[in-house]
Amino acid sequence: MLERYYPQNWPVSYEGLIHTAIALGVATFLALALHWIVFKLLGRVTRASASRVDDTLVAKVRKPMRWAMIAFGISIAAENDALIGDGWDTLIRYLMPAVIGWVAFSFVKGLAAGYEAQLAVTGEEVLHRGYRTRIAILSRTARVAIVIITISLIMVNIPGVRDVGTTMLASAGLAALAVGAAAQPALKSLIAGLQMALTQPLRIGDLVKVDGQAGRVEEIRMSFVTVRTWDERVMVVPTSRFLDQSFENWSRVSEKLTGPVMLHLDPAAEVDPIREEFERFVTAHPLWDGRNLALLMTEAYPESIELRLSMSADTIGDLFTLRCEAREHMVAWLRKNQPGALIRHRLEVEAANQRAMGN
């Protein structure tokens, strides 16, 4: 009966196929059972821990470790079954680097996500930005390196690719020059990204001003940084721009800043009443943090004077709101109490006509 399905010269018997299928099934079952037991125990350990890093890490590596254990179980079965070993020895050369790379990639990703989750519930906001920036850049660098190494190990096992690599070794000097010239932008971006992680001239969440535009740093990558402005536009700035040129970081140490409101008034304006009203308004305002408050005449011109009204707040957003409300209040107060202090550049047509008629 079996001769209809298997020719006479078929090297594998029906019993051998059954033995192979049983061996594969048992190896897979034992690998899955071991995986379930190990991660069940790890789940209990992580639940008892107060840290969120281990929970996220275990969740990220669960799936790739399942396949890694299955591959390990089949490798053990291949040692005892010739039929499995014949095909598995060839497949494992490509599969093993891929599985190990997947596990390493998930481990780095889970570690980074765990630390970010831990930072979300502990610590100071400004300190968080530095840690999040280091985690984002270093984890991304590690993941890129893992992908490159994994692909390289897989390609080395391909005979054609290995032969090409052997041939290219004869002209290694020219190849190195060509690769170095072609990869110069990529290497520059990689070095800039690592330097950004170590020196941290800016961090994720910082409020920066670049090319006359202010916004929050949303993402820091190897080659570019994204900055979202107040009107929800996204600026894409090369990473090297922040290392080669100057920029303003308004929240490098703290978001507590002092901001000015400039008033240009007539030289006949009485400064003391203006200073009293300004101090009265700001001290009663809920956004003022009590640190800085001053009104100074910074310039005096023949036709105007310049008053700088400085105030402080806990956050940059509160400071912007406080400045806008102080500016609006002081202009309204001047219009009502010192109208002569406001500079006018209008042609008094009616007064001029009356004077002409009187003459």
Contacts in CASP RR format, 6 or more apart in sequence:
PFRMAT RR
TARGET T0000
AUTHOR 0000-0000-0000
METHOD contacts of the structure
MODEL  1
MLERYYPQNWPVSYEGLIHTAIALGVATFLALALHWIVFKLLGRVTRASA
SRVDDTLVAKVRKPMRWAMIAFGISIAAENDALIGDGWDTLIRYLMPAVI
GWVAFSFVKGLAAGYEAQLAVTGEEVLHRGYRTRIAILSRTARVAIVIIT
ISLIMVNIPGVRDVGTTMLASAGLAALAVGAAAQPALKSLIAGLQMALTQ
PLRIGDLVKVDGQAGRVEEIRMSFVTVRTWDERVMVVPTSRFLDQSFENW
SRVSEKLTGPVMLHLDPAAEVDPIREEFERFVTAHPLWDGRNLALLMTEA
YPESIELRLSMSADTIGDLFTLRCEAREHMVAWLRKNQPGALIRHRLEVE
AANQRAMGN
2 14 0 8 1.000
6 12 0 8 1.000
6 14 0 8 1.000
12 83 0 8 1.000
16 83 0 8 1.000
17 83 0 8 1.000
19 81 0 8 1.000
20 81 0 8 1.000
20 83 0 8 1.000
20 84 0 8 1.000
23 77 0 8 1.000
23 80 0 8 1.000
23 81 0 8 1.000
23 84 0 8 1.000
24 74 0 8 1.000
24 77 0 8 1.000
24 84 0 8 1.000
26 77 0 8 1.000
27 70 0 8 1.000
27 73 0 8 1.000
27 74 0 8 1.000
27 76 0 8 1.000
27 77 0 8 1.000
28 70 0 8 1.000
28 73 0 8 1.000
28 74 0 8 1.000
30 73 0 8 1.000
31 69 0 8 1.000
31 70 0 8 1.000
31 72 0 8 1.000
31 73 0 8 1.000
31 74 0 8 1.000
32 66 0 8 1.000
32 69 0 8 1.000
32 70 0 8 1.000
34 69 0 8 1.000
35 65 0 8 1.000
35 66 0 8 1.000
35 69 0 8 1.000
39 58 0 8 1.000
39 62 0 8 1.000
39 65 0 8 1.000
42 58 0 8 1.000
43 58 0 8 1.000
45 54 0 8 1.000
46 54 0 8 1.000
46 55 0 8 1.000
46 58 0 8 1.000
47 55 0 8 1.000
49 55 0 8 1.000
51 118 0 8 1.000
52 114 0 8 1.000
52 117 0 8 1.000
52 118 0 8 1.000
52 121 0 8 1.000
53 111 0 8 1.000
53 114 0 8 1.000
53 115 0 8 1.000
53 117 0 8 1.000
53 118 0 8 1.000
55 114 0 8 1.000
56 110 0 8 1.000
56 113 0 8 1.000
56 114 0 8 1.000
56 117 0 8 1.000
57 107 0 8 1.000
57 110 0 8 1.000
57 111 0 8 1.000
57 114 0 8 1.000
59 110 0 8 1.000
60 106 0 8 1.000
60 107 0 8 1.000
60 109 0 8 1.000
60 110 0 8 1.000
60 113 0 8 1.000
61 103 0 8 1.000
61 106 0 8 1.000
61 107 0 8 1.000
61 110 0 8 1.000
63 106 0 8 1.000
64 99 0 8 1.000
64 102 0 8 1.000
64 103 0 8 1.000
64 105 0 8 1.000
64 106 0 8 1.000
65 103 0 8 1.000
67 99 0 8 1.000
67 102 0 8 1.000
68 99 0 8 1.000
68 100 0 8 1.000
68 102 0 8 1.000
68 103 0 8 1.000
71 92 0 8 1.000
71 95 0 8 1.000
71 96 0 8 1.000
71 99 0 8 1.000
74 84 0 8 1.000
74 88 0 8 1.000
75 88 0 8 1.000
75 92 0 8 1.000
77 84 0 8 1.000
78 84 0 8 1.000
78 85 0 8 1.000
78 88 0 8 1.000
78 89 0 8 1.000
78 92 0 8 1.000
79 85 0 8 1.000
93 157 0 8 1.000
94 154 0 8 1.000
94 157 0 8 1.000
97 150 0 8 1.000
97 153 0 8 1.000
97 154 0 8 1.000
97 157 0 8 1.000
98 150 0 8 1.000
98 154 0 8 1.000
100 150 0 8 1.000
101 146 0 8 1.000
101 149 0 8 1.000
101 150 0 8 1.000
102 150 0 8 1.000
104 146 0 8 1.000
104 150 0 8 1.000
105 143 0 8 1.000
105 146 0 8 1.000
105 147 0 8 1.000
105 150 0 8 1.000
108 139 0 8 1.000
108 142 0 8 1.000
108 143 0 8 1.000
108 146 0 8 1.000
109 139 0 8 1.000
109 143 0 8 1.000
111 139 0 8 1.000
112 135 0 8 1.000
112 136 0 8 1.000
112 139 0 8 1.000
115 131 0 8 1.000
115 135 0 8 1.000
116 132 0 8 1.000
116 135 0 8 1.000
119 128 0 8 1.000
119 131 0 8 1.000
119 132 0 8 1.000
120 128 0 8 1.000
126 251 0 8 1.000
126 253 0 8 1.000
126 254 0 8 1.000
126 255 0 8 1.000
129 203 0 8 1.000
129 204 0 8 1.000
129 205 0 8 1.000
129 206 0 8 1.000
129 251 0 8 1.000
130 200 0 8 1.000
130 203 0 8 1.000
130 204 0 8 1.000
132 203 0 8 1.000
132 204 0 8 1.000
132 205 0 8 1.000
133 196 0 8 1.000
133 197 0 8 1.000
133 200 0 8 1.000
133 202 0 8 1.000
133 203 0 8 1.000
133 204 0 8 1.000
133 220 0 8 1.000
134 197 0 8 1.000
134 200 0 8 1.000
136 204 0 8 1.000
136 219 0 8 1.000
136 220 0 8 1.000
137 193 0 8 1.000
137 194 0 8 1.000
137 196 0 8 1.000
137 197 0 8 1.000
137 220 0 8 1.000
137 222 0 8 1.000
138 194 0 8 1.000
138 197 0 8 1.000
140 221 0 8 1.000
140 222 0 8 1.000
141 190 0 8 1.000
141 193 0 8 1.000
141 194 0 8 1.000
141 197 0 8 1.000
141 222 0 8 1.000
144 222 0 8 1.000
155 161 0 8 1.000
156 162 0 8 1.000
168 175 0 8 1.000
180 187 0 8 1.000
188 240 0 8 1.000
189 222 0 8 1.000
189 223 0 8 1.000
189 239 0 8 1.000
189 240 0 8 1.000
190 222 0 8 1.000
192 222 0 8 1.000
192 239 0 8 1.000
192 240 0 8 1.000
192 243 0 8 1.000
193 220 0 8 1.000
193 221 0 8 1.000
193 222 0 8 1.000
193 239 0 8 1.000
195 243 0 8 1.000
196 202 0 8 1.000
196 220 0 8 1.000
196 239 0 8 1.000
196 242 0 8 1.000
196 243 0 8 1.000
201 242 0 8 1.000
201 243 0 8 1.000
201 247 0 8 1.000
201 249 0 8 1.000
202 208 0 8 1.000
202 217 0 8 1.000
202 220 0 8 1.000
202 225 0 8 1.000
202 242 0 8 1.000
202 247 0 8 1.000
202 249 0 8 1.000
202 252 0 8 1.000
203 217 0 8 1.000
203 220 0 8 1.000
204 217 0 8 1.000
204 218 0 8 1.000
204 219 0 8 1.000
204 220 0 8 1.000
205 216 0 8 1.000
205 217 0 8 1.000
205 218 0 8 1.000
205 251 0 8 1.000
206 216 0 8 1.000
206 217 0 8 1.000
206 249 0 8 1.000
206 250 0 8 1.000
206 251 0 8 1.000
206 252 0 8 1.000
207 214 0 8 1.000
207 215 0 8 1.000
207 216 0 8 1.000
207 217 0 8 1.000
207 249 0 8 1.000
207 250 0 8 1.000
207 251 0 8 1.000
207 255 0 8 1.000
207 316 0 8 1.000
208 214 0 8 1.000
208 215 0 8 1.000
208 216 0 8 1.000
208 217 0 8 1.000
208 227 0 8 1.000
208 247 0 8 1.000
208 248 0 8 1.000
208 249 0 8 1.000
208 250 0 8 1.000
209 215 0 8 1.000
209 247 0 8 1.000
209 248 0 8 1.000
209 250 0 8 1.000
210 227 0 8 1.000
210 235 0 8 1.000
210 237 0 8 1.000
210 241 0 8 1.000
210 242 0 8 1.000
210 247 0 8 1.000
210 248 0 8 1.000
211 235 0 8 1.000
211 237 0 8 1.000
213 227 0 8 1.000
213 229 0 8 1.000
213 235 0 8 1.000
214 229 0 8 1.000
214 230 0 8 1.000
214 248 0 8 1.000
214 250 0 8 1.000
215 227 0 8 1.000
215 228 0 8 1.000
215 229 0 8 1.000
215 230 0 8 1.000
215 235 0 8 1.000
216 227 0 8 1.000
216 228 0 8 1.000
217 225 0 8 1.000
217 226 0 8 1.000
217 227 0 8 1.000
218 226 0 8 1.000
218 227 0 8 1.000
218 228 0 8 1.000
218 234 0 8 1.000
219 225 0 8 1.000
219 226 0 8 1.000
220 239 0 8 1.000
221 239 0 8 1.000
222 239 0 8 1.000
223 238 0 8 1.000
223 239 0 8 1.000
224 236 0 8 1.000
224 237 0 8 1.000
224 238 0 8 1.000
224 239 0 8 1.000
225 236 0 8 1.000
225 237 0 8 1.000
225 238 0 8 1.000
225 239 0 8 1.000
225 241 0 8 1.000
225 242 0 8 1.000
226 234 0 8 1.000
226 235 0 8 1.000
226 236 0 8 1.000
226 237 0 8 1.000
227 234 0 8 1.000
227 235 0 8 1.000
227 237 0 8 1.000
228 234 0 8 1.000
228 235 0 8 1.000
229 235 0 8 1.000
241 247 0 8 1.000
250 257 0 8 1.000
250 316 0 8 1.000
251 316 0 8 1.000
255 314 0 8 1.000
255 315 0 8 1.000
255 316 0 8 1.000
256 289 0 8 1.000
256 291 0 8 1.000
256 312 0 8 1.000
256 313 0 8 1.000
256 314 0 8 1.000
256 315 0 8 1.000
257 312 0 8 1.000
257 313 0 8 1.000
257 316 0 8 1.000
257 319 0 8 1.000
258 291 0 8 1.000
258 292 0 8 1.000
258 310 0 8 1.000
258 311 0 8 1.000
258 312 0 8 1.000
258 319 0 8 1.000
259 310 0 8 1.000
259 311 0 8 1.000
259 312 0 8 1.000
259 319 0 8 1.000
259 323 0 8 1.000
260 308 0 8 1.000
260 309 0 8 1.000
260 310 0 8 1.000
260 323 0 8 1.000
261 308 0 8 1.000
261 309 0 8 1.000
261 310 0 8 1.000
261 311 0 8 1.000
261 323 0 8 1.000
261 326 0 8 1.000
261 327 0 8 1.000
261 330 0 8 1.000
262 306 0 8 1.000
262 307 0 8 1.000
262 308 0 8 1.000
262 309 0 8 1.000
263 274 0 8 1.000
263 306 0 8 1.000
263 307 0 8 1.000
263 309 0 8 1.000
263 330 0 8 1.000
263 331 0 8 1.000
263 334 0 8 1.000
264 304 0 8 1.000
264 305 0 8 1.000
264 306 0 8 1.000
264 307 0 8 1.000
264 343 0 8 1.000
265 274 0 8 1.000
265 304 0 8 1.000
265 305 0 8 1.000
265 307 0 8 1.000
265 334 0 8 1.000
265 341 0 8 1.000
265 342 0 8 1.000
265 343 0 8 1.000
266 303 0 8 1.000
266 304 0 8 1.000
266 305 0 8 1.000
266 340 0 8 1.000
266 341 0 8 1.000
266 342 0 8 1.000
266 343 0 8 1.000
267 300 0 8 1.000
267 301 0 8 1.000
267 302 0 8 1.000
267 303 0 8 1.000
267 304 0 8 1.000
267 305 0 8 1.000
268 340 0 8 1.000
268 341 0 8 1.000
269 305 0 8 1.000
269 334 0 8 1.000
269 338 0 8 1.000
269 340 0 8 1.000
269 341 0 8 1.000
270 338 0 8 1.000
270 341 0 8 1.000
271 295 0 8 1.000
271 297 0 8 1.000
271 305 0 8 1.000
271 307 0 8 1.000
273 337 0 8 1.000
273 338 0 8 1.000
274 295 0 8 1.000
274 307 0 8 1.000
274 330 0 8 1.000
274 334 0 8 1.000
274 338 0 8 1.000
274 341 0 8 1.000
275 295 0 8 1.000
277 330 0 8 1.000
277 333 0 8 1.000
277 337 0 8 1.000
278 295 0 8 1.000
278 309 0 8 1.000
278 326 0 8 1.000
278 330 0 8 1.000
279 293 0 8 1.000
279 295 0 8 1.000
281 326 0 8 1.000
281 329 0 8 1.000
281 330 0 8 1.000
282 288 0 8 1.000
282 293 0 8 1.000
282 311 0 8 1.000
282 322 0 8 1.000
282 326 0 8 1.000
283 290 0 8 1.000
283 293 0 8 1.000
285 322 0 8 1.000
285 325 0 8 1.000
285 326 0 8 1.000
287 313 0 8 1.000
287 314 0 8 1.000
287 318 0 8 1.000
287 319 0 8 1.000
287 321 0 8 1.000
287 322 0 8 1.000
288 311 0 8 1.000
288 312 0 8 1.000
288 313 0 8 1.000
288 322 0 8 1.000
289 312 0 8 1.000
289 313 0 8 1.000
289 314 0 8 1.000
289 318 0 8 1.000
290 312 0 8 1.000
291 312 0 8 1.000
292 310 0 8 1.000
292 311 0 8 1.000
292 312 0 8 1.000
293 310 0 8 1.000
293 311 0 8 1.000
293 312 0 8 1.000
294 308 0 8 1.000
294 309 0 8 1.000
294 310 0 8 1.000
295 307 0 8 1.000
295 308 0 8 1.000
295 309 0 8 1.000
295 310 0 8 1.000
296 307 0 8 1.000
296 308 0 8 1.000
296 310 0 8 1.000
297 305 0 8 1.000
297 306 0 8 1.000
297 307 0 8 1.000
297 308 0 8 1.000
298 306 0 8 1.000
298 307 0 8 1.000
298 308 0 8 1.000
299 305 0 8 1.000
299 306 0 8 1.000
300 306 0 8 1.000
303 343 0 8 1.000
304 343 0 8 1.000
309 326 0 8 1.000
309 330 0 8 1.000
311 319 0 8 1.000
311 322 0 8 1.000
311 323 0 8 1.000
311 326 0 8 1.000
312 319 0 8 1.000
313 319 0 8 1.000
313 321 0 8 1.000
313 322 0 8 1.000
334 341 0 8 1.000
334 342 0 8 1.000
335 342 0 8 1.000
END
